[in-house]
Amino acid sequence: MARTTKAAGLTYVAAWPGLVHAAFIIDAFSKMTVGWNVGRRMTAGLVPSAQSLSP
C-alpha cells in the first residue's frame, strides 16, 4: 500500500520588491517537497494551486 500522507506549509520571504509568500506540499513519508507555489499575496488559492502541482 502506498503511503500518501501530505502536509502543507506556508512561509514568506523578504525580497527587494516586498514580501514573497510561498506554499509547500511535503510528502510525510519521504519528507520531500512534492508541490509548491509562490505569490505576492497570501491568498486562499495559494495552497490549493500548490496541491494541484503535486502528484
CNS distance restraints for C-alpha pairs under 8 A (distance, minus, plus):
assign (resid   3 and name CA) (resid  29 and name CA) 6.58 0.50 0.50
assign (resid   4 and name CA) (resid  27 and name CA) 6.87 0.50 0.50
assign (resid   4 and name CA) (resid  28 and name CA) 7.59 0.50 0.50
assign (resid   4 and name CA) (resid  29 and name CA) 7.35 0.50 0.50
assign (resid   5 and name CA) (resid  27 and name CA) 6.14 0.50 0.50
assign (resid   5 and name CA) (resid  28 and name CA) 5.53 0.50 0.50
assign (resid   5 and name CA) (resid  29 and name CA) 6.91 0.50 0.50
assign (resid   6 and name CA) (resid  25 and name CA) 6.58 0.50 0.50
assign (resid   6 and name CA) (resid  26 and name CA) 5.51 0.50 0.50
assign (resid   6 and name CA) (resid  27 and name CA) 4.55 0.50 0.50
assign (resid   6 and name CA) (resid  28 and name CA) 5.31 0.50 0.50
assign (resid   7 and name CA) (resid  25 and name CA) 5.73 0.50 0.50
assign (resid   7 and name CA) (resid  26 and name CA) 5.23 0.50 0.50
assign (resid   7 and name CA) (resid  27 and name CA) 6.54 0.50 0.50
assign (resid   7 and name CA) (resid  28 and name CA) 6.55 0.50 0.50
assign (resid   8 and name CA) (resid  23 and name CA) 7.01 0.50 0.50
assign (resid   8 and name CA) (resid  24 and name CA) 5.59 0.50 0.50
assign (resid   8 and name CA) (resid  25 and name CA) 4.59 0.50 0.50
assign (resid   8 and name CA) (resid  26 and name CA) 6.21 0.50 0.50
assign (resid   8 and name CA) (resid  47 and name CA) 7.32 0.50 0.50
assign (resid   9 and name CA) (resid  23 and name CA) 5.64 0.50 0.50
assign (resid   9 and name CA) (resid  24 and name CA) 5.11 0.50 0.50
assign (resid   9 and name CA) (resid  25 and name CA) 6.53 0.50 0.50
assign (resid   9 and name CA) (resid  26 and name CA) 7.81 0.50 0.50
assign (resid  10 and name CA) (resid  21 and name CA) 7.33 0.50 0.50
assign (resid  10 and name CA) (resid  22 and name CA) 5.79 0.50 0.50
assign (resid  10 and name CA) (resid  23 and name CA) 4.59 0.50 0.50
assign (resid  10 and name CA) (resid  24 and name CA) 6.48 0.50 0.50
assign (resid  11 and name CA) (resid  21 and name CA) 5.86 0.50 0.50
assign (resid  11 and name CA) (resid  22 and name CA) 5.41 0.50 0.50
assign (resid  11 and name CA) (resid  23 and name CA) 6.63 0.50 0.50
assign (resid  12 and name CA) (resid  19 and name CA) 6.38 0.50 0.50
assign (resid  12 and name CA) (resid  20 and name CA) 5.46 0.50 0.50
assign (resid  12 and name CA) (resid  21 and name CA) 4.25 0.50 0.50
assign (resid  12 and name CA) (resid  22 and name CA) 5.91 0.50 0.50
assign (resid  13 and name CA) (resid  19 and name CA) 5.67 0.50 0.50
assign (resid  13 and name CA) (resid  20 and name CA) 5.25 0.50 0.50
assign (resid  13 and name CA) (resid  21 and name CA) 6.47 0.50 0.50
assign (resid  13 and name CA) (resid  22 and name CA) 7.95 0.50 0.50
assign (resid  14 and name CA) (resid  18 and name CA) 5.99 0.50 0.50
assign (resid  14 and name CA) (resid  19 and name CA) 4.67 0.50 0.50
assign (resid  14 and name CA) (resid  20 and name CA) 6.42 0.50 0.50
assign (resid  15 and name CA) (resid  19 and name CA) 5.68 0.50 0.50
assign (resid  15 and name CA) (resid  20 and name CA) 6.62 0.50 0.50
assign (resid  19 and name CA) (resid  40 and name CA) 6.56 0.50 0.50
assign (resid  20 and name CA) (resid  38 and name CA) 6.84 0.50 0.50
assign (resid  20 and name CA) (resid  39 and name CA) 5.95 0.50 0.50
assign (resid  20 and name CA) (resid  40 and name CA) 5.07 0.50 0.50
assign (resid  20 and name CA) (resid  41 and name CA) 7.20 0.50 0.50
assign (resid  21 and name CA) (resid  38 and name CA) 5.57 0.50 0.50
assign (resid  21 and name CA) (resid  39 and name CA) 5.31 0.50 0.50
assign (resid  21 and name CA) (resid  40 and name CA) 5.96 0.50 0.50
assign (resid  21 and name CA) (resid  41 and name CA) 6.25 0.50 0.50
assign (resid  21 and name CA) (resid  42 and name CA) 5.90 0.50 0.50
assign (resid  22 and name CA) (resid  36 and name CA) 7.17 0.50 0.50
assign (resid  22 and name CA) (resid  37 and name CA) 5.77 0.50 0.50
assign (resid  22 and name CA) (resid  38 and name CA) 4.32 0.50 0.50
assign (resid  22 and name CA) (resid  39 and name CA) 6.49 0.50 0.50
assign (resid  22 and name CA) (resid  46 and name CA) 7.80 0.50 0.50
assign (resid  23 and name CA) (resid  36 and name CA) 5.51 0.50 0.50
assign (resid  23 and name CA) (resid  37 and name CA) 5.37 0.50 0.50
assign (resid  23 and name CA) (resid  38 and name CA) 6.36 0.50 0.50
assign (resid  23 and name CA) (resid  46 and name CA) 6.37 0.50 0.50
assign (resid  23 and name CA) (resid  47 and name CA) 5.60 0.50 0.50
assign (resid  23 and name CA) (resid  50 and name CA) 6.47 0.50 0.50
assign (resid  24 and name CA) (resid  33 and name CA) 6.67 0.50 0.50
assign (resid  24 and name CA) (resid  34 and name CA) 7.76 0.50 0.50
assign (resid  24 and name CA) (resid  35 and name CA) 5.86 0.50 0.50
assign (resid  24 and name CA) (resid  36 and name CA) 4.42 0.50 0.50
assign (resid  24 and name CA) (resid  37 and name CA) 6.76 0.50 0.50
assign (resid  24 and name CA) (resid  47 and name CA) 7.41 0.50 0.50
assign (resid  24 and name CA) (resid  50 and name CA) 6.57 0.50 0.50
assign (resid  25 and name CA) (resid  33 and name CA) 5.80 0.50 0.50
assign (resid  25 and name CA) (resid  34 and name CA) 5.71 0.50 0.50
assign (resid  25 and name CA) (resid  35 and name CA) 4.90 0.50 0.50
assign (resid  25 and name CA) (resid  36 and name CA) 6.06 0.50 0.50
assign (resid  25 and name CA) (resid  47 and name CA) 7.95 0.50 0.50
assign (resid  25 and name CA) (resid  50 and name CA) 6.62 0.50 0.50
assign (resid  25 and name CA) (resid  51 and name CA) 6.32 0.50 0.50
assign (resid  25 and name CA) (resid  54 and name CA) 7.22 0.50 0.50
assign (resid  26 and name CA) (resid  31 and name CA) 6.15 0.50 0.50
assign (resid  26 and name CA) (resid  32 and name CA) 5.59 0.50 0.50
assign (resid  26 and name CA) (resid  33 and name CA) 4.42 0.50 0.50
assign (resid  26 and name CA) (resid  34 and name CA) 5.67 0.50 0.50
assign (resid  26 and name CA) (resid  35 and name CA) 7.15 0.50 0.50
assign (resid  27 and name CA) (resid  31 and name CA) 5.25 0.50 0.50
assign (resid  27 and name CA) (resid  32 and name CA) 5.53 0.50 0.50
assign (resid  27 and name CA) (resid  33 and name CA) 6.37 0.50 0.50
assign (resid  27 and name CA) (resid  34 and name CA) 6.40 0.50 0.50
assign (resid  28 and name CA) (resid  32 and name CA) 7.61 0.50 0.50
assign (resid  34 and name CA) (resid  53 and name CA) 7.69 0.50 0.50
assign (resid  34 and name CA) (resid  54 and name CA) 5.06 0.50 0.50
assign (resid  34 and name CA) (resid  55 and name CA) 7.03 0.50 0.50
assign (resid  35 and name CA) (resid  50 and name CA) 5.22 0.50 0.50
assign (resid  35 and name CA) (resid  51 and name CA) 6.01 0.50 0.50
assign (resid  35 and name CA) (resid  52 and name CA) 7.67 0.50 0.50
assign (resid  35 and name CA) (resid  53 and name CA) 5.21 0.50 0.50
assign (resid  35 and name CA) (resid  54 and name CA) 4.42 0.50 0.50
assign (resid  35 and name CA) (resid  55 and name CA) 7.93 0.50 0.50
assign (resid  36 and name CA) (resid  50 and name CA) 4.59 0.50 0.50
assign (resid  36 and name CA) (resid  51 and name CA) 7.41 0.50 0.50
assign (resid  36 and name CA) (resid  53 and name CA) 7.09 0.50 0.50
assign (resid  36 and name CA) (resid  54 and name CA) 7.84 0.50 0.50
assign (resid  37 and name CA) (resid  46 and name CA) 6.56 0.50 0.50
assign (resid  37 and name CA) (resid  47 and name CA) 7.42 0.50 0.50
assign (resid  37 and name CA) (resid  49 and name CA) 6.82 0.50 0.50
assign (resid  37 and name CA) (resid  50 and name CA) 4.96 0.50 0.50
assign (resid  38 and name CA) (resid  46 and name CA) 7.29 0.50 0.50
assign (resid  39 and name CA) (resid  46 and name CA) 7.31 0.50 0.50
assign (resid  42 and name CA) (resid  46 and name CA) 6.62 0.50 0.50
assign (resid  44 and name CA) (resid  48 and name CA) 7.83 0.50 0.50
assign (resid  45 and name CA) (resid  49 and name CA) 6.03 0.50 0.50
assign (resid  46 and name CA) (resid  50 and name CA) 6.43 0.50 0.50
assign (resid  47 and name CA) (resid  51 and name CA) 6.14 0.50 0.50
assign (resid  48 and name CA) (resid  52 and name CA) 6.17 0.50 0.50
assign (resid  49 and name CA) (resid  53 and name CA) 6.70 0.50 0.50
assign (resid  50 and name CA) (resid  54 and name CA) 6.83 0.50 0.50
